[in-house]
């Protein structure tokens, strides 16, 4: 096999219906990927690729739209202040800098400093380090998601979105709400006050007498280190694991919460959830693989996670994740543009749908 190979795949789904699609393999030994983020102005994926190639002198072989960014519409829907506009939604590390820490325990595509690509669940369960100018604060894992109504709180603690309550017992502490690595709100709470959990980023809770003066400014950028991920150069959140170690392994509720206003937990394992007919992973020879299941027009066709897992295993996949079921965007494989089936207007103009983040793969 050369660095890239492609083949048509076809077969039968669990219900007996036929499917067609495409399998592409990329030798992962020399495959690298870079990330580009546009916080305020969406751009077609093809524009991201051209700008990335021009800036880095690389030749992109694969690209897809990554995480979303809060715009004015989504800020209004989530009842957020406008200063949250431009904030990324989803874990991202770019060039070794944590732009957005993980908020759940979801899989991510990672590239380490030695050039190895792999998929792994990412979370803050091992603690974090927060740096800003002269202040360096280590917050250990035991200071994560502490219920202040039941336990005495340390000087520094933090909360992600796996915390079971919808509020933090602040009780006179300073609450710092982040979006990515940016301070968005600073609340000097009153005795007994409860602060709603912010669903966009981590929340830091600090004893009033220990509050670092360098944190006392909205829009200030913090440097956040995730314990155990110091060697990661690039990282981007993906969909859920559907295959692990060559077997079906769909466990949505162990990785995330449902996204709704009540932050209700997924109550049971679901294998009939649809994904947009695209999955990424590794085969048994550690080649990166992309599988697309398409309709008669060549657009990704919605397919259940269970069916996608079946197709992946039939094609010797070891580990794989789905694209999220709310994915709207584009996928570029070589010179081929595959757009989400809902983006008919963009397809008609032979252009990719505007997105906020792009992942570009190239050979070193």
C-alpha positions as CSV (number, residue, x, y, z in Angstrom):
1,X,0.0,0.0,0.0
2,X,1.2,3.5,-0.8
3,X,0.6,6.4,1.6
4,X,-3.1,6.5,0.6
5,X,-5.4,3.8,-0.7
6,X,-9.1,3.9,-1.5
7,X,-11.7,1.3,-2.3
8,X,-15.5,1.1,-2.7
9,X,-17.3,-0.9,0.0
10,X,-20.8,-2.3,-0.1
11,X,-22.8,-4.8,1.9
12,X,-25.9,-5.3,3.9
13,X,-27.0,-3.5,7.1
14,X,-28.5,-5.3,10.1
15,X,-32.0,-4.9,8.7
16,X,-31.0,-6.4,5.3
17,X,-30.9,-3.2,3.3
18,X,-27.8,-2.6,1.2
19,X,-25.3,0.1,1.6
20,X,-22.5,1.6,-0.5
21,X,-19.6,3.7,0.6
22,X,-15.9,4.4,0.4
23,X,-13.0,3.3,2.6
24,X,-9.8,5.3,2.6
25,X,-6.6,4.3,4.4
26,X,-3.7,6.6,5.3
27,X,-0.4,5.3,6.5
28,X,-0.3,6.8,10.0
29,X,3.5,6.5,10.5
30,X,4.2,9.8,8.7
31,X,0.7,11.2,8.9
32,X,0.4,14.5,10.8
33,X,-2.5,16.9,11.4
34,X,-2.9,20.6,12.1
35,X,-5.8,22.6,13.4
36,X,-7.2,26.0,12.4
37,X,-9.8,28.0,14.3
38,X,-11.7,31.0,13.2
39,X,-13.6,32.4,16.2
40,X,-15.7,35.1,14.6
41,X,-15.9,34.5,10.9
42,X,-16.8,31.1,9.4
43,X,-15.0,30.0,6.3
44,X,-15.5,27.2,3.8
45,X,-13.3,24.2,4.6
46,X,-11.6,24.6,1.3
47,X,-10.4,28.1,2.4
48,X,-9.0,26.7,5.6
49,X,-7.1,24.1,3.6
50,X,-5.7,26.6,1.1
51,X,-4.6,29.0,3.9
52,X,-3.1,26.1,5.9
53,X,-1.1,24.8,2.9
54,X,0.1,28.2,2.0
55,X,1.2,29.0,5.6
56,X,2.9,25.6,6.3
57,X,4.0,24.5,2.8
58,X,2.3,21.2,3.4
59,X,-0.1,19.4,1.0
60,X,-3.3,18.5,2.8
61,X,-4.6,15.0,2.0
62,X,-7.6,14.9,4.3
63,X,-9.6,17.6,6.1
64,X,-12.9,17.9,7.9
65,X,-14.8,20.4,9.9
66,X,-14.0,20.3,13.6
67,X,-15.7,21.7,16.7
68,X,-18.2,24.4,16.7
69,X,-17.8,28.0,18.0
70,X,-20.4,30.0,19.8
71,X,-22.0,32.6,17.5
72,X,-24.7,35.2,18.3
73,X,-27.5,32.8,17.5
74,X,-26.3,29.9,19.7
75,X,-25.4,32.4,22.5
76,X,-29.0,33.6,22.4
77,X,-30.3,30.0,22.4
78,X,-28.1,29.1,25.4
79,X,-29.1,32.4,27.1
80,X,-25.4,33.5,27.2
81,X,-24.0,37.0,27.3
82,X,-22.6,38.3,24.0
83,X,-19.0,38.1,25.4
84,X,-19.2,34.3,25.0
85,X,-19.4,34.7,21.2
86,X,-16.3,33.3,19.6
87,X,-15.8,30.7,22.3
88,X,-15.0,27.1,21.1
89,X,-17.3,24.2,22.0
90,X,-15.3,21.1,22.5
91,X,-11.8,20.0,23.5
92,X,-9.0,21.4,21.4
93,X,-5.2,21.6,21.7
94,X,-3.4,23.4,18.9
95,X,0.4,23.5,18.7
96,X,0.7,22.4,22.3
97,X,-1.6,25.1,23.6
98,X,-4.9,24.1,25.3
99,X,-7.5,26.3,23.7
100,X,-10.4,24.5,25.4
101,X,-10.0,21.9,28.2
102,X,-12.2,18.8,28.1
103,X,-15.5,19.2,29.8
104,X,-16.7,15.6,29.7
105,X,-14.9,12.3,29.1
106,X,-15.1,12.1,25.4
107,X,-12.8,10.6,22.7
108,X,-10.3,12.9,20.9
109,X,-8.0,12.5,18.0
110,X,-4.5,13.2,19.4
111,X,-1.0,13.8,17.9
112,X,1.9,13.6,20.4
113,X,5.3,15.3,20.1
114,X,6.8,12.1,18.7
115,X,4.4,12.1,15.8
116,X,2.1,9.3,16.9
117,X,-1.6,9.6,16.1
118,X,-4.2,7.9,18.3
119,X,-7.7,8.2,19.8
120,X,-8.2,8.4,23.5
121,X,-10.8,9.6,26.0
122,X,-9.8,13.0,27.4
123,X,-10.9,14.5,30.7
124,X,-9.7,16.6,33.6
125,X,-9.9,13.6,36.0
126,X,-6.1,13.9,36.8
127,X,-6.2,17.5,37.7
128,X,-5.1,20.7,36.0
129,X,-2.4,23.4,36.2
130,X,-3.4,27.1,35.7
131,X,-0.7,29.6,34.9
132,X,-1.1,33.4,34.5
133,X,2.0,35.6,34.6
134,X,3.7,35.0,38.0
135,X,1.0,32.7,39.3
136,X,1.1,28.9,38.9
137,X,-1.7,27.0,40.5
138,X,-1.9,23.2,40.6
139,X,-5.4,21.9,41.3
140,X,-5.2,18.1,42.0
141,X,-7.9,15.6,41.0
142,X,-9.3,15.4,44.5
143,X,-10.3,19.1,44.1
144,X,-12.5,18.4,41.1
145,X,-16.3,18.6,41.3
146,X,-16.4,18.9,45.1
147,X,-19.9,19.4,46.6
148,X,-19.4,22.5,48.8
149,X,-22.6,21.7,50.7
150,X,-21.2,18.4,51.9
151,X,-17.4,19.1,52.1
152,X,-15.0,21.8,53.2
153,X,-13.6,23.3,50.1
154,X,-9.9,23.8,49.6
155,X,-8.4,27.2,48.4
156,X,-8.7,26.1,44.8
157,X,-11.1,23.7,43.1
158,X,-12.7,23.4,39.7
159,X,-15.8,22.0,38.0
160,X,-16.4,20.4,34.6
161,X,-19.7,19.3,33.1
162,X,-19.6,15.9,34.7
163,X,-20.5,17.5,38.1
164,X,-23.9,16.2,39.1
165,X,-25.4,19.4,40.3
166,X,-26.6,22.3,38.2
167,X,-25.1,24.8,40.6
168,X,-21.9,25.4,42.6
169,X,-22.2,26.2,46.3
170,X,-20.1,29.4,46.3
171,X,-20.6,30.7,49.8
172,X,-18.4,33.8,49.7
173,X,-15.8,32.4,47.3
174,X,-14.7,33.9,44.0
175,X,-16.1,32.0,41.0
176,X,-14.3,32.3,37.7
177,X,-16.2,31.1,34.7
178,X,-14.1,30.2,31.6
179,X,-14.8,29.7,27.9
180,X,-11.9,27.8,26.6
181,X,-8.8,29.3,28.3
182,X,-10.4,32.8,28.6
183,X,-11.9,34.3,31.7
184,X,-15.4,35.3,30.9
185,X,-17.0,36.0,34.2
186,X,-15.7,36.8,37.7
187,X,-18.3,36.5,40.5
188,X,-17.5,37.6,44.1
189,X,-20.2,35.5,45.8
190,X,-22.1,36.2,48.9
191,X,-22.4,33.9,51.9
192,X,-24.6,30.9,51.1
193,X,-24.9,32.0,47.4
194,X,-25.3,29.3,44.7
195,X,-24.0,29.9,41.2
196,X,-25.4,28.1,38.2
197,X,-23.0,25.8,36.4
198,X,-21.8,27.4,33.1
199,X,-22.2,24.9,30.3
200,X,-19.6,26.4,28.0
201,X,-16.3,25.9,30.0
202,X,-14.6,25.0,33.2
203,X,-15.5,26.9,36.4
204,X,-12.8,27.7,38.9
205,X,-13.8,28.2,42.6
206,X,-11.3,30.1,44.8
207,X,-11.2,31.1,48.4
208,X,-11.5,34.9,48.6
209,X,-8.2,35.3,50.5
210,X,-6.4,33.1,47.9
211,X,-7.7,34.7,44.7
212,X,-4.7,35.5,42.4
213,X,-4.7,39.2,41.5
214,X,-3.7,38.3,37.9
215,X,-7.1,36.6,37.4
216,X,-9.1,39.7,38.2
217,X,-9.8,40.7,34.6
218,X,-12.4,39.5,32.1
219,X,-11.0,38.3,28.7
220,X,-7.7,37.5,30.3
221,X,-6.1,34.4,28.8
222,X,-5.0,31.6,31.1
223,X,-2.5,28.9,30.3
224,X,-4.1,25.6,31.2
225,X,-2.2,22.3,31.4
226,X,-4.1,19.0,31.6
227,X,-2.3,16.5,33.7
228,X,-1.3,13.5,31.6
229,X,-1.5,15.4,28.3
230,X,1.7,17.5,28.5
231,X,3.1,15.6,25.5
232,X,0.2,16.2,23.2
233,X,0.8,18.7,20.3
234,X,-2.6,18.6,18.6
235,X,-5.9,17.3,19.8
236,X,-9.5,17.6,18.7
237,X,-12.7,16.2,20.2
238,X,-14.5,13.6,18.1
239,X,-17.8,11.7,18.3
240,X,-18.3,8.7,20.5
241,X,-16.3,5.5,20.4
242,X,-18.3,2.8,18.6
243,X,-15.5,0.2,18.1
244,X,-12.7,-0.6,20.5
245,X,-10.2,-3.5,20.2
246,X,-12.1,-4.8,17.2
247,X,-15.5,-5.1,18.9
248,X,-18.7,-3.1,19.1
249,X,-18.4,-0.8,22.1
250,X,-21.1,1.9,22.0
251,X,-21.3,3.6,25.4
252,X,-22.7,7.0,25.0
253,X,-23.6,7.7,28.6
254,X,-20.1,6.9,29.9
255,X,-18.6,9.7,27.7
256,X,-20.9,12.7,27.8
257,X,-24.2,14.3,28.9
258,X,-27.0,15.0,26.6
259,X,-26.9,18.6,25.4
260,X,-30.0,20.2,26.6
261,X,-31.0,23.0,29.0
262,X,-31.5,20.6,31.9
263,X,-28.2,18.8,31.3
264,X,-30.1,15.5,31.8
265,X,-27.9,12.5,31.8
266,X,-28.5,9.9,29.1
267,X,-30.5,7.3,31.0
268,X,-29.6,4.1,29.1
269,X,-27.1,2.8,26.6
270,X,-28.3,3.6,23.1
271,X,-27.1,1.9,20.0
272,X,-29.8,3.0,17.5
273,X,-28.6,6.7,17.5
274,X,-27.9,7.9,14.0
275,X,-24.6,9.3,12.9
276,X,-24.0,11.1,9.6
277,X,-22.4,8.1,7.8
278,X,-18.8,9.1,8.5
279,X,-16.4,7.4,10.9
280,X,-12.7,7.7,11.6
281,X,-10.3,5.2,13.3
282,X,-7.5,2.8,12.9
283,X,-7.3,-0.7,11.4
284,X,-5.4,-3.6,12.8
285,X,-2.2,-2.5,11.0
286,X,-2.6,1.0,12.6
287,X,-3.5,2.8,9.4
288,X,-5.8,5.7,9.8
289,X,-9.1,4.9,8.1
290,X,-12.1,7.0,7.0
291,X,-15.3,5.3,6.1
292,X,-18.1,7.2,4.4
293,X,-21.5,5.7,3.7
294,X,-23.2,7.7,1.0
295,X,-26.6,8.1,-0.7
296,X,-27.2,8.1,-4.4
297,X,-26.0,11.7,-4.6
298,X,-22.7,10.9,-2.9
299,X,-23.6,12.7,0.3
300,X,-23.1,11.1,3.7
301,X,-26.1,9.0,4.6
302,X,-27.4,8.8,8.2
303,X,-26.8,5.4,9.6
304,X,-27.2,3.9,13.1
305,X,-24.1,3.6,15.3
306,X,-24.7,-0.1,15.5
307,X,-24.7,-0.4,11.7
308,X,-21.6,1.8,11.4
309,X,-19.8,-0.4,14.0
310,X,-20.7,-3.5,12.0
311,X,-19.3,-2.0,8.8
312,X,-16.1,-0.9,10.5
313,X,-15.5,-4.4,12.0
314,X,-16.1,-6.0,8.7
315,X,-13.3,-3.9,7.3
316,X,-10.8,-4.9,10.0
317,X,-11.1,-1.8,12.2
318,X,-9.5,-1.9,15.6
319,X,-10.7,1.4,17.1
320,X,-13.0,4.0,15.7
321,X,-15.3,6.9,16.6
322,X,-18.3,8.3,14.8
323,X,-18.8,11.9,13.7
324,X,-21.4,13.5,15.9
325,X,-25.0,13.3,15.0
326,X,-25.3,17.1,14.9
327,X,-22.4,17.4,12.5
328,X,-23.0,19.9,9.7
329,X,-20.1,20.6,7.4
330,X,-17.7,19.0,5.0
331,X,-15.1,16.3,4.5
332,X,-12.3,16.6,2.0
333,X,-10.6,13.4,0.8
334,X,-7.9,14.2,-1.6
335,X,-9.6,16.2,-4.3
336,X,-13.1,15.1,-3.4
337,X,-15.4,17.2,-1.4
338,X,-18.1,15.4,0.6
339,X,-20.7,17.8,2.1
340,X,-23.4,17.1,4.7
341,X,-26.6,16.2,3.0
342,X,-28.4,19.3,4.4
343,X,-26.0,21.7,2.7
344,X,-27.5,21.5,-0.7
345,X,-27.0,25.2,-1.5
346,X,-23.2,24.9,-0.8
347,X,-23.1,21.7,-2.8
348,X,-24.8,23.4,-5.8
349,X,-22.1,26.1,-5.7
350,X,-19.4,23.4,-5.6
351,X,-18.1,24.8,-2.4
352,X,-17.9,23.5,1.2
353,X,-20.2,24.7,3.9
354,X,-18.7,27.5,6.1
355,X,-17.3,26.2,9.4
356,X,-15.4,27.6,12.4
357,X,-12.7,24.9,12.8
358,X,-10.8,22.7,10.5
359,X,-8.6,19.6,10.9
360,X,-6.1,19.1,8.1
361,X,-4.1,15.9,7.7
362,X,-0.8,15.8,5.7
363,X,2.3,13.6,5.3
364,X,5.5,14.7,7.0
